[in-house]
Amino acid sequence: MKFLLAGASLLLLFASPVIAQENTNSDTTGLTCNKILAMKKDAWAEYYYKKTGNSSLAATDRASIVYAQCHKKRNDKAMAALPVDLKQSISIYRQLYQQYRVASIDLESAYAGGGTAHGHQLSRTSPLDEEMVEALIRLKRQSKPTNNVKNKEVQVRIDRLRSQVRQLNPAIPKNQEAIPSPSYRNHAVSSYAEMKQSVDSIIPMLLKEREDVSLVILKFMDRLKN
């Protein structure tokens, strides 16, 4: 597991280096994170455009990243007050979800033959990581039984996720033909391996998890398909 989590962190670092940068005062336009998070994401983006005089695609990316970084700071503070086992559980879910999010977008990029759209998507979906973490913190604070009652929706969503991942395998002949060049095929193979690894690691955890927690995570994973 230590190797897996280290791999996820490296993937995030190299897939989108700007995500790893710390906020500067100009990034936050002088606002505290609390004030930024008091806005909805879209409202913050509009505020950011006005304050920076920049509404480019890159500015939209940066506004998303700043919002995600602020949200992570708030979540980390909330997690610090949780029992160690709950804090560790949420941290693992966060890293596995990040790995899945980044790898699935990278895989989509490989099938499309690259392009800047997927780079923008990486940045603009970064707030989802911390939205999920906040939801998990809220649920984990509730004193409910930890065993997972066999919930039909949980199993249906897990089966659908497994099926979606299998269908994206670049080793399937029709998928190989859809990838435009050998370099993109290599990229597809590595991205698929990362995505599958995250799914193979998270599903056994979800099967032992409370159903409400499992459903939140699976719904966030589904959002990347929309």
C-alpha positions as CSV (number, residue, x, y, z in Angstrom):
1,M,0.0,0.0,0.0
2,K,2.9,2.4,0.8
3,F,4.2,1.9,-2.8
4,L,0.7,2.5,-4.2
5,L,0.2,5.8,-2.3
6,A,3.7,7.0,-3.2
7,G,2.9,6.2,-6.9
8,A,-0.3,8.2,-6.7
9,S,1.5,11.2,-5.3
10,L,4.2,11.1,-8.0
11,L,1.5,10.7,-10.7
12,L,-0.2,13.9,-9.5
13,L,3.1,15.7,-9.3
14,F,4.1,14.9,-12.9
15,A,0.7,14.9,-14.5
16,S,-0.1,18.4,-13.4
17,P,2.8,20.2,-11.8
18,V,0.9,23.4,-11.2
19,I,-1.4,21.6,-8.7
20,A,1.5,21.0,-6.4
21,Q,2.3,24.7,-6.2
22,E,1.5,26.7,-3.0
23,N,-0.9,29.6,-3.2
24,T,0.7,33.1,-3.4
25,N,-1.0,36.3,-2.4
26,S,-1.6,37.1,-6.0
27,D,-3.2,33.6,-6.6
28,T,-5.7,34.3,-3.8
29,T,-6.1,38.0,-4.9
30,G,-5.4,38.9,-1.3
31,L,-8.3,36.9,0.2
32,T,-8.1,34.4,2.9
33,C,-9.0,30.8,2.1
34,N,-12.1,31.1,4.3
35,K,-13.4,34.0,2.2
36,I,-12.6,32.1,-1.0
37,L,-14.5,29.0,0.2
38,A,-17.4,31.1,1.3
39,M,-18.0,31.6,-2.4
40,K,-19.2,28.9,-4.8
41,K,-16.6,27.7,-7.2
42,D,-18.1,29.6,-10.2
43,A,-18.5,32.8,-8.1
44,W,-14.8,32.5,-7.0
45,A,-13.7,32.1,-10.7
46,E,-15.6,35.2,-11.7
47,Y,-14.1,37.1,-8.8
48,Y,-10.7,35.9,-9.8
49,Y,-11.2,37.0,-13.4
50,K,-12.1,40.5,-12.3
51,K,-9.3,40.9,-9.8
52,T,-6.6,39.6,-12.1
53,G,-8.0,41.1,-15.3
54,N,-7.6,37.7,-16.9
55,S,-10.3,35.3,-18.0
56,S,-8.2,33.0,-20.1
57,L,-8.3,29.2,-20.0
58,A,-5.2,29.2,-17.9
59,A,-6.8,31.6,-15.5
60,T,-9.8,29.3,-15.1
61,D,-7.4,26.4,-14.4
62,R,-5.5,28.4,-11.8
63,A,-8.7,29.6,-10.1
64,S,-9.8,25.9,-9.8
65,I,-6.5,24.9,-8.4
66,V,-6.5,27.7,-5.8
67,Y,-10.0,26.7,-4.7
68,A,-8.9,23.1,-4.3
69,Q,-5.8,24.0,-2.3
70,C,-7.9,26.2,0.0
71,H,-10.4,23.4,0.4
72,K,-7.6,20.9,1.2
73,K,-6.3,23.2,4.0
74,R,-9.7,23.4,5.6
75,N,-10.2,19.6,5.3
76,D,-6.8,18.9,6.7
77,K,-7.6,21.0,9.7
78,A,-10.9,19.1,10.2
79,M,-9.2,15.7,9.7
80,A,-6.6,16.6,12.4
81,A,-9.4,16.5,15.0
82,L,-10.5,13.0,14.0
83,P,-9.4,9.7,15.6
84,V,-6.3,8.3,13.9
85,D,-8.1,5.4,12.2
86,L,-10.7,7.7,10.6
87,K,-8.1,10.2,9.5
88,Q,-6.0,7.4,7.9
89,S,-9.0,6.0,6.1
90,I,-10.0,9.3,4.6
91,S,-6.4,10.0,3.6
92,I,-6.2,6.7,1.7
93,Y,-9.5,7.3,0.0
94,R,-8.3,10.8,-1.0
95,Q,-5.1,9.5,-2.6
96,L,-6.8,6.6,-4.4
97,Y,-9.5,8.9,-5.8
98,Q,-6.8,11.4,-6.9
99,Q,-4.9,8.6,-8.7
100,Y,-8.1,7.4,-10.4
101,R,-9.1,10.9,-11.4
102,V,-5.7,11.8,-12.9
103,A,-5.1,8.4,-14.6
104,S,-8.6,8.3,-16.1
105,I,-8.1,11.8,-17.7
106,D,-4.7,10.8,-18.9
107,L,-6.1,7.7,-20.5
108,E,-8.8,9.7,-22.2
109,S,-6.1,12.0,-23.5
110,A,-4.1,9.1,-24.9
111,Y,-7.2,7.8,-26.8
112,A,-7.8,11.3,-28.1
113,G,-4.2,11.7,-29.3
114,G,-3.4,14.5,-26.8
115,G,-4.5,18.0,-26.9
116,T,-4.8,20.8,-24.3
117,A,-8.4,20.0,-23.3
118,H,-7.4,17.2,-21.0
119,G,-4.8,19.4,-19.2
120,H,-7.5,21.9,-18.5
121,Q,-9.7,19.0,-17.3
122,L,-7.1,17.9,-14.8
123,S,-7.0,21.3,-13.2
124,R,-10.7,21.9,-13.3
125,T,-11.6,18.6,-11.7
126,S,-9.1,19.0,-8.9
127,P,-11.8,20.5,-6.5
128,L,-13.6,17.2,-6.7
129,D,-10.9,15.6,-4.5
130,E,-11.6,17.8,-1.6
131,E,-15.4,17.9,-2.1
132,M,-15.3,14.2,-1.6
133,V,-13.0,14.4,1.4
134,E,-15.4,17.0,3.0
135,A,-18.3,14.6,2.5
136,L,-16.3,11.7,4.0
137,I,-15.3,13.8,7.0
138,R,-19.0,14.7,7.6
139,L,-20.1,11.1,7.4
140,K,-17.2,9.6,9.4
141,R,-18.0,12.0,12.3
142,Q,-21.4,10.4,12.6
143,S,-21.6,7.5,15.0
144,K,-23.0,4.7,12.8
145,P,-22.2,1.0,12.6
146,T,-19.0,0.4,10.6
147,N,-20.2,-2.8,8.9
148,N,-21.6,-2.5,5.4
149,V,-25.1,-3.7,5.1
150,K,-25.2,-5.4,1.6
151,N,-26.6,-2.4,-0.3
152,K,-27.8,-3.2,-3.8
153,E,-26.9,0.2,-5.2
154,V,-23.3,-0.1,-3.9
155,Q,-22.9,-3.4,-5.7
156,V,-24.5,-2.1,-8.9
157,R,-22.2,0.9,-8.9
158,I,-19.1,-1.3,-8.2
159,D,-20.1,-3.7,-11.0
160,R,-20.6,-0.8,-13.4
161,L,-17.2,0.7,-12.4
162,R,-15.5,-2.6,-13.0
163,S,-17.2,-3.0,-16.4
164,Q,-16.2,0.6,-17.4
165,V,-12.6,0.0,-16.5
166,R,-12.4,-3.3,-18.4
167,Q,-13.9,-1.7,-21.6
168,L,-11.1,1.0,-21.5
169,N,-8.3,-1.6,-21.5
170,P,-5.8,-0.5,-24.3
171,A,-4.9,-4.2,-24.8
172,I,-8.3,-4.8,-26.4
173,P,-7.7,-4.9,-30.2
174,K,-10.4,-2.4,-31.1
175,N,-9.0,0.0,-28.5
176,Q,-5.5,-0.4,-29.8
177,E,-6.7,0.6,-33.2
178,A,-8.4,3.7,-31.8
179,I,-5.1,5.0,-30.4
180,P,-3.4,7.2,-33.0
181,S,0.3,6.3,-32.5
182,P,2.7,4.0,-30.6
183,S,3.7,6.8,-28.2
184,Y,0.1,7.3,-27.2
185,R,-0.4,3.6,-26.9
186,N,2.5,3.4,-24.4
187,H,0.9,6.3,-22.5
188,A,-2.5,4.6,-22.6
189,V,-1.0,1.4,-21.1
190,S,0.6,3.2,-18.2
191,S,-2.4,5.4,-17.5
192,Y,-4.7,2.4,-17.6
193,A,-2.5,0.5,-15.2
194,E,-2.6,3.4,-12.7
195,M,-6.4,3.7,-13.1
196,K,-6.9,-0.1,-12.7
197,Q,-4.6,-0.2,-9.7
198,S,-6.6,2.5,-7.9
199,V,-9.9,0.8,-8.6
200,D,-8.5,-2.6,-7.6
201,S,-7.4,-1.1,-4.3
202,I,-10.5,0.9,-3.5
203,I,-13.2,-1.7,-4.2
204,P,-12.1,-4.1,-1.4
205,M,-12.2,-1.2,1.0
206,L,-15.7,-0.2,-0.2
207,L,-17.0,-3.7,0.3
208,K,-16.1,-3.5,4.0
209,E,-17.2,0.1,4.4
210,R,-20.5,1.7,5.6
211,E,-22.9,1.9,2.7
212,D,-23.3,5.7,2.9
213,V,-19.5,6.2,2.7
214,S,-19.2,3.7,-0.2
215,L,-21.9,5.5,-2.2
216,V,-20.4,8.9,-1.8
217,I,-17.0,7.6,-3.1
218,L,-18.6,5.7,-6.0
219,K,-20.8,8.7,-7.0
220,F,-17.7,10.9,-7.1
221,M,-16.0,8.4,-9.3
222,D,-19.0,8.4,-11.6
223,R,-18.9,12.1,-11.9
224,L,-15.7,11.8,-13.9
225,K,-17.7,10.0,-16.6
226,N,-20.1,12.9,-17.1
